[in-house]
Amino acid sequence: MLTGLLSPRPAIRRSGDDDDIAFLRLIRSRRVGPATFHRLLDEHGSAAAALDALPRIAATAGLHDYSSFTAAQAESELRAGRRAGARLIRCDDPAYPDLLRQIDDAPPVIWVRGDVASLARPRIALVGARNASSLGLRMARGMAAALAETGQVVVAGLARGIDTAAHEAACTPGTIAVMAGGIDVIYPAENARLAERICETGALISEQPPGLQPVARHFPLRNRIISGIARGVVVVEAAHRSGSMITARQALDQGREVMAVPGHPMDARASGCNALIRDGATLVRNAEDVLAALEAAPAREPSARNVAVEAQTQTQTQTQTQTQTQTQVAPADGQRQVAANPSRGTGPSAAPGPAPAPVQSPPSHQPYPHDTADQARLRDTALQRAHAQRTRSAPDAGGPVSVEKRILTLLGPSPTDENMLIRDLGLTSAAVSAALLNLELAGKVIRVPGGKIALT
């Protein structure tokens, strides 16, 4: 079991003097990152007071021409977020995920688009390689669908490969995608339709201002939110040096449970997972293993920050309830009452959608022999839906060379069932067979007993 240590955080004091403008001005000011933001808030008591002290602090550090983020710029960001259909949630807001609030560099504000109630449900992160193998994609789909069935919200980064497979399989019950750029900037663009589906039952999250195009330095920042918002992180397939391994290391620093799916020792895409298992990560093969690992993880005391926010929220709620009962007077304009405002997402979760239609014939490959009939049926339906969506949105396959490249990307040293490969490619069996023949003649793939194929 590979679990990090979680240190208590200082309490956040919710101040009536602070508003969204003050929070945005402070976190968007030059040289103010999340850690500096929280330190300034702890020292000065409110974002407004910290903003007043910021020029003096900057001058002491040698920055005599320092100017903070303006109110006009903050208002412009708020308008852009509203145009995108997103909601700004501050770290002192009751709707802010408690687990995310615990990490040292918790984002002071997040933009959320979709069902805010999904942030309050139990969450598990599932990450992996962009150039995933066919086996890795199948594992991600099956595990995500089974976890979603148990009530877990699958969290990933909306990237190609494992992330996309996990989102697709868990989309109907609800999944959370953490974005590296602005809440209105879908990356990669090919996942735009998937992002819209996610918003129906789950949520998109970003700490960046709307309209920001993601660059390389934004992805490690996104990864800390993926691990920070979840109880644990499952690495399905990852190279030794990859973004997924960064997420795993951040999960350890944050005190999260780290789990990994083992892979073939000669497959570079499994080297990171195998190294994690060697170093103590929990080996998982299916959703049952993941849930067992989470159940066995040591209980952690809530941080001081969580306790303070929860106590403040309860006090505010009780005060507002008493005031409304005794006086029935509407609150004054501009007064912030998040806990009592149903538009802030504090109401009950939306009712679940209708159950998926049953599958008439079970698949030939069943990777979870201990599943109940209902579990298998739900997973198969989710897999078929994900495949149908992928087939509808997939670009043209191109010529034979393009098909062969896609086959080589999906295959690894571990044998893959040919029928599964055809399904993952979304092509006709004739097209895949022709490409496989060329690759076999070129000595790049081999056939093994049982109708399976592997890289040489």
FISE-378670 format. One line per 5 residues: their letters; for each residue x, y, z of C-alpha. Coordinates in steps of 0.2 Angstrom, whole numbers. Layout:
# FISE-378670
a) X,Y,Z | ... .
//
This chain:
# FISE-378670
mltgl) 0,0,0 | 7,17,-5 | 0,31,4 | 7,48,8 | 6,58,24 .
lsprp) -7,72,25 | -2,87,36 | -16,98,43 | -19,114,35 | -22,131,43 .
airrs) -40,136,44 | -48,148,32 | -58,161,40 | -73,166,29 | -75,185,29 .
gdddd) -90,195,25 | -79,208,18 | -72,197,4 | -81,195,-12 | -77,186,-28 .
iaflr) -69,201,-35 | -57,202,-20 | -53,183,-22 | -50,185,-40 | -39,200,-39 .
lirsr) -28,192,-26 | -25,176,-34 | -23,183,-52 | -10,196,-46 | 8,194,-51 .
rvgpa) 19,182,-41 | 4,176,-31 | 1,158,-32 | -10,147,-22 | 2,144,-8 .
tfhrl) 6,163,-7 | -13,167,-8 | -16,155,8 | -2,163,17 | -8,180,14 .
ldehg) -26,176,19 | -19,168,35 | -9,183,39 | -21,197,35 | -38,188,38 .
saaaa) -46,192,22 | -42,194,3 | -47,213,4 | -34,216,18 | -21,206,9 .
ldalp) -24,216,-7 | -21,232,3 | -5,226,10 | 2,218,-6 | 10,234,-14 .
riaat) 20,237,3 | 25,218,3 | 31,219,-15 | 41,235,-11 | 49,226,3 .
aglhd) 54,212,-9 | 61,225,-21 | 47,227,-33 | 43,246,-32 | 32,247,-48 .
yssft) 21,233,-42 | 2,234,-46 | -11,221,-42 | -24,213,-53 | -38,227,-56 .
aaqae) -56,226,-51 | -60,229,-69 | -50,214,-75 | -58,203,-61 | -76,208,-67 .
selra) -71,204,-85 | -66,186,-79 | -83,184,-70 | -92,190,-85 | -82,178,-96 .
grrag) -86,163,-84 | -105,167,-84 | -105,167,-103 | -97,150,-103 | -111,144,-92 .
arlir) -99,141,-77 | -99,145,-59 | -85,152,-48 | -82,142,-32 | -71,149,-19 .
cddpa) -60,139,-7 | -71,146,8 | -87,141,-1 | -97,126,6 | -98,119,-12 .
ypdll) -79,118,-13 | -73,100,-12 | -67,96,5 | -53,84,0 | -46,97,-12 .
rqidd) -46,110,2 | -34,100,12 | -20,100,0 | -6,113,3 | -8,122,-14 .
appvi) -27,121,-15 | -33,132,-29 | -41,148,-21 | -55,148,-34 | -61,135,-47 .
wvrgd) -73,137,-62 | -86,123,-63 | -97,119,-77 | -111,106,-76 | -118,98,-60 .
vasla) -110,105,-45 | -118,92,-34 | -106,79,-42 | -92,88,-32 | -100,81,-16 .
rpria) -100,63,-21 | -86,51,-17 | -73,52,-31 | -59,41,-37 | -46,47,-50 .
lvgar) -41,36,-65 | -27,41,-76 | -15,34,-89 | -6,35,-105 | -12,45,-120 .
nassl) -5,32,-132 | -14,18,-123 | -14,0,-129 | -30,-9,-133 | -28,-19,-116 .
glrma) -26,-3,-107 | -41,5,-115 | -52,-10,-111 | -46,-10,-93 | -49,9,-91 .
rgmaa) -67,7,-98 | -71,-8,-88 | -64,-1,-72 | -72,16,-74 | -89,8,-78 .
alaet) -89,-3,-63 | -83,11,-51 | -97,22,-58 | -110,9,-54 | -105,8,-36 .
gqvvv) -108,27,-34 | -90,33,-37 | -87,48,-48 | -72,45,-59 | -60,59,-61 .
aglar) -48,61,-75 | -40,75,-86 | -50,74,-102 | -34,69,-111 | -33,56,-126 .
gidta) -31,38,-122 | -35,32,-104 | -43,48,-98 | -55,48,-113 | -59,30,-111 .
aheaa) -63,32,-92 | -74,48,-95 | -84,39,-109 | -87,23,-98 | -93,34,-83 .
ctpgt) -102,47,-92 | -120,42,-89 | -118,41,-70 | -107,56,-70 | -89,60,-71 .
iavma) -77,75,-68 | -65,81,-80 | -51,93,-74 | -45,104,-87 | -28,112,-89 .
ggidv) -34,128,-99 | -49,139,-96 | -66,131,-93 | -72,136,-110 | -56,129,-119 .
iypae) -58,110,-123 | -41,102,-125 | -40,91,-136 | -53,99,-147 | -59,81,-152 .
narla) -66,79,-135 | -78,94,-137 | -93,83,-139 | -88,72,-124 | -86,88,-113 .
erice) -104,92,-117 | -110,75,-112 | -99,76,-96 | -108,93,-91 | -125,84,-92 .
tgali) -122,73,-77 | -105,77,-71 | -94,93,-71 | -79,101,-79 | -67,110,-68 .
seqpp) -53,123,-70 | -43,134,-59 | -38,145,-74 | -47,160,-81 | -59,157,-95 .
glqpv) -51,158,-112 | -34,153,-107 | -26,141,-119 | -16,127,-110 | 3,126,-111 .
arhfp) 15,114,-104 | 17,121,-87 | -2,120,-84 | -3,101,-85 | 6,98,-68 .
lrnri) -5,111,-60 | -20,102,-67 | -14,85,-61 | -13,90,-43 | -31,94,-43 .
isgia) -35,77,-51 | -27,69,-36 | -32,81,-23 | -50,80,-27 | -51,61,-26 .
rgvvv) -49,49,-12 | -36,39,-22 | -28,38,-39 | -28,23,-50 | -14,22,-64 .
veaah) -20,11,-78 | -5,13,-90 | 9,25,-89 | 27,26,-95 | 41,29,-81 .
rsgsm) 42,47,-86 | 25,53,-89 | 11,65,-83 | 2,50,-75 | 18,47,-64 .
itarq) 18,66,-59 | 0,63,-53 | 4,48,-43 | 19,57,-35 | 7,72,-31 .
aldqg) -6,60,-24 | 7,53,-12 | 12,71,-6 | -7,74,-3 | -9,59,7 .
revma) -20,50,-6 | -20,31,-9 | -10,26,-25 | -15,11,-35 | -8,4,-51 .
vpghp) -13,-9,-64 | 2,-21,-68 | 8,-23,-86 | 19,-33,-96 | 38,-30,-91 .
mdara) 43,-27,-109 | 29,-14,-113 | 36,4,-110 | 18,10,-107 | 17,-1,-91 .
sgcna) 34,3,-84 | 28,17,-73 | 14,6,-66 | 26,-8,-62 | 38,4,-54 .
lirdg) 24,10,-43 | 19,-7,-37 | 37,-11,-34 | 38,4,-23 | 23,-1,-13 .
atlvr) 7,5,-23 | -8,-7,-21 | -9,-19,-36 | -27,-18,-43 | -35,-28,-56 .
naedv) -53,-22,-56 | -65,-11,-47 | -67,-23,-32 | -48,-21,-29 | -49,-2,-29 .
laale) -64,-1,-17 | -55,-14,-6 | -39,-3,-6 | -49,13,-2 | -58,4,13 .
aapar) -42,-3,20 | -33,14,19 | -30,22,36 | -43,35,41 | -37,53,42 .
epsar) -42,67,53 | -50,82,44 | -39,97,42 | -40,112,53 | -46,121,37 .
nvave) -60,109,34 | -66,110,52 | -66,129,52 | -75,131,36 | -88,118,41 .
aqtqt) -91,126,58 | -92,143,50 | -105,136,37 | -115,128,51 | -115,144,61 .
qtqtq) -120,155,45 | -134,142,41 | -141,142,58 | -141,161,59 | -149,163,42 .
tqtqt) -162,151,46 | -167,159,63 | -167,176,54 | -178,170,41 | -190,162,53 .
qtqva) -191,176,65 | -192,191,53 | -195,184,36 | -185,199,29 | -176,197,13 .
padgq) -157,199,14 | -149,215,10 | -142,218,-8 | -124,211,-10 | -125,200,6 .
rqvaa) -116,184,3 | -127,169,9 | -120,154,0 | -126,141,12 | -144,146,11 .
npsrg) -144,150,-8 | -151,134,-18 | -143,141,-34 | -126,138,-26 | -128,120,-28 .
tgpsa) -131,115,-10 | -147,106,-13 | -149,87,-16 | -141,79,-30 | -150,77,-46 .
apgpa) -160,61,-48 | -151,47,-58 | -155,44,-76 | -164,29,-82 | -155,12,-82 .
papvq) -147,7,-98 | -155,-6,-109 | -149,-23,-105 | -137,-32,-117 | -144,-47,-126 .
sppsh) -128,-57,-128 | -113,-56,-116 | -96,-52,-123 | -84,-66,-126 | -71,-59,-115 .
qpyph) -76,-56,-97 | -62,-48,-87 | -72,-48,-70 | -78,-66,-67 | -84,-61,-50 .
dtadq) -97,-48,-56 | -115,-50,-54 | -126,-51,-69 | -132,-33,-66 | -114,-27,-65 .
arlrd) -109,-36,-80 | -124,-30,-90 | -121,-12,-85 | -103,-12,-89 | -106,-20,-106 .
talqr) -119,-7,-110 | -107,7,-105 | -93,-1,-116 | -105,-2,-131 | -110,16,-128 .
ahaqr) -92,22,-127 | -88,12,-143 | -103,19,-152 | -98,37,-147 | -80,34,-152 .
trsap) -85,27,-169 | -96,42,-172 | -83,55,-168 | -68,46,-175 | -59,54,-190 .
daggp) -57,44,-206 | -46,29,-204 | -36,34,-220 | -26,22,-230 | -17,6,-225 .
vsvek) -2,14,-218 | -13,24,-206 | -23,9,-200 | -6,0,-197 | 0,14,-187 .
riltl) -15,14,-176 | -14,-5,-174 | 4,-4,-168 | -1,10,-156 | -14,-1,-148 .
lgpsp) -4,-17,-147 | 9,-22,-134 | 20,-37,-129 | 4,-44,-120 | -7,-53,-133 .
tdenm) -23,-44,-138 | -39,-53,-144 | -41,-49,-162 | -60,-46,-160 | -56,-33,-146 .
lirdl) -43,-25,-157 | -56,-23,-172 | -69,-16,-160 | -56,-3,-152 | -52,2,-170 .
gltsa) -70,5,-175 | -66,-2,-193 | -72,-17,-203 | -64,-34,-200 | -58,-35,-218 .
avsaa) -48,-18,-216 | -40,-24,-200 | -36,-41,-206 | -27,-34,-222 | -17,-22,-211 .
llnle) -13,-36,-199 | -7,-47,-213 | 5,-33,-219 | 12,-31,-202 | 14,-49,-199 .
lagkv) 24,-51,-216 | 34,-36,-210 | 38,-45,-194 | 31,-32,-183 | 17,-42,-175 .
irvpg) 14,-61,-172 | -1,-72,-169 | -2,-82,-154 | -14,-97,-150 | -32,-91,-146 .
gkial) -35,-79,-159 | -23,-66,-151 | -10,-54,-158 | 5,-46,-150 | 20,-35,-155 .
t) 36,-45,-159 .
//
